[in-house]
């Protein structure tokens, strides 16, 4: 089985797929005695849904992908690390697949048409949120698979 190394999530590494959702490098608003406020880290146009997902540990092997054509998909890791495999918009090709480690407290915003797989939990169950245009998981989801599975490695 072909193996690919999971990459560190940086603005530069992830730029062709979307953006990294983080407070790093951003100026906080709010009352410093009670909270730091980081508004509009990502913006979803139109009616929006916040979807919670418990990611259950499973083998780091990817073959099946999905895309959304009408919305960004924003994935936030709450309490643990996630791995997400992605591929550029267009025809899904195995040689274009990359994988990124999303640390707890960070997230990604995938552009429309970017292929992405269901995330992988690292070491334990991880609570996450997926935010996108309302009803995307019913009305704007397209599936494709690569011919051979790809293994993902952290080492």
C-alpha positions in Angstrom: 0.0 0.0 0.0 1.2 3.5 -0.8 2.0 5.5 2.3 2.1 9.3 2.7 3.4 11.3 5.6 1.0 13.5 7.4 2.1 17.2 7.2 2.2 19.9 9.7 -0.8 22.3 9.3 0.6 25.7 8.3 -0.9 28.5 6.3 1.6 27.8 3.5 1.1 24.0 3.4 -2.7 24.3 3.3 -3.1 27.4 1.1 -4.2 25.6 -2.0 -7.0 23.9 -0.2 -8.3 26.8 1.9 -7.1 28.3 5.2 -6.0 27.4 8.7 -8.4 28.4 11.4 -6.4 29.6 14.4 -6.0 32.5 16.8 -2.2 32.5 16.2 -1.1 35.8 14.6 -4.5 37.4 15.2 -5.2 40.4 17.4 -7.7 39.7 20.2 -10.6 41.9 21.0 -12.8 41.6 24.1 -12.2 42.3 27.7 -8.7 40.9 28.7 -9.9 40.3 32.2 -12.6 37.9 31.0 -12.0 36.7 27.5 -10.2 37.1 24.2 -12.5 37.5 21.2 -11.4 36.5 17.7 -14.3 37.4 15.3 -14.9 36.1 11.8 -12.1 33.6 11.6 -14.2 32.0 8.9 -17.4 33.3 7.4 -20.1 31.0 5.9 -22.6 32.8 3.6 -26.3 32.1 3.9 -28.1 29.8 6.3 -25.5 28.0 8.3 -25.4 24.8 10.4 -23.1 23.8 13.1 -22.7 20.1 13.1 -21.0 18.1 15.9 -19.0 15.0 15.1 -17.3 12.5 17.4 -14.4 11.1 15.5 -13.7 7.5 16.5 -10.2 6.1 16.1 -9.8 3.9 13.0 -7.0 2.8 10.7 -5.2 5.6 9.0 -6.1 4.4 5.5 -8.0 6.6 3.1 -9.8 5.8 -0.2 -13.1 7.6 -0.1 -13.5 11.3 -0.5 -16.3 13.9 -0.7 -16.6 17.5 -2.0 -19.1 20.3 -1.7 -19.7 22.7 -4.6 -21.6 25.5 -2.9 -19.9 26.1 0.4 -16.6 26.0 2.3 -16.4 23.2 4.9 -15.0 24.3 8.3 -13.6 21.6 10.5 -12.6 22.4 14.1 -10.8 19.9 16.4 -12.0 20.5 20.0 -10.3 18.2 22.4 -7.7 16.2 20.5 -5.8 15.9 17.2 -7.3 15.0 13.9 -5.8 14.0 10.6 -7.6 15.1 7.4 -6.7 13.9 3.9 -7.4 16.3 1.0 -6.9 16.6 -2.7 -7.2 19.6 -5.0 -10.5 20.5 -6.8 -11.0 18.8 -10.1 -10.7 15.1 -10.9 -9.7 13.1 -7.8 -6.2 11.7 -8.2 -4.3 9.5 -5.8 -1.0 11.2 -6.6 -2.5 14.5 -5.4 -3.7 13.4 -2.0 -2.1 15.1 1.0 -2.8 14.7 4.7 -2.6 17.3 7.5 -2.5 17.1 11.3 -5.0 19.4 12.9 -4.1 20.1 16.6 -6.7 20.5 19.2 -8.0 24.1 19.2 -7.4 24.6 15.5 -9.3 23.9 12.3 -9.3 24.1 8.6 -11.6 25.8 6.1 -11.7 23.8 2.8 -12.7 25.8 -0.3 -15.6 24.5 -2.4 -14.7 21.6 -4.7 -11.7 20.5 -2.5 -11.8 16.8 -2.0 -11.6 15.7 1.7 -12.0 12.5 3.6 -13.7 11.8 6.9 -11.1 12.8 9.5 -9.1 10.4 11.6 -8.8 10.7 15.4 -5.3 10.4 16.8 -5.1 8.2 19.8 -8.6 8.6 21.2 -12.1 9.8 20.3 -12.1 13.5 19.4 -15.0 15.9 19.5 -15.1 18.2 16.5 -17.5 20.6 14.7 -18.2 20.9 11.1 -19.7 24.3 10.0 -21.0 24.9 6.5 -24.1 26.0 4.6 -27.3 24.4 6.0 -28.3 21.1 4.5 -24.9 20.6 2.8 -24.7 17.0 4.0 -27.9 16.3 2.2 -28.0 18.7 -0.8 -24.4 19.4 -1.7 -22.3 16.3 -1.2 -20.5 14.4 -4.0 -18.5 11.3 -3.5 -15.5 9.8 -5.3 -12.9 7.1 -4.5 -9.3 6.5 -5.5 -8.4 3.1 -7.0 -6.1 1.9 -4.3 -6.1 2.9 -0.6 -3.4 5.1 0.8 -2.0 4.7 4.3 -1.2 7.8 6.4 1.7 7.9 8.7 2.7 10.4 11.4 6.4 9.3 11.4 
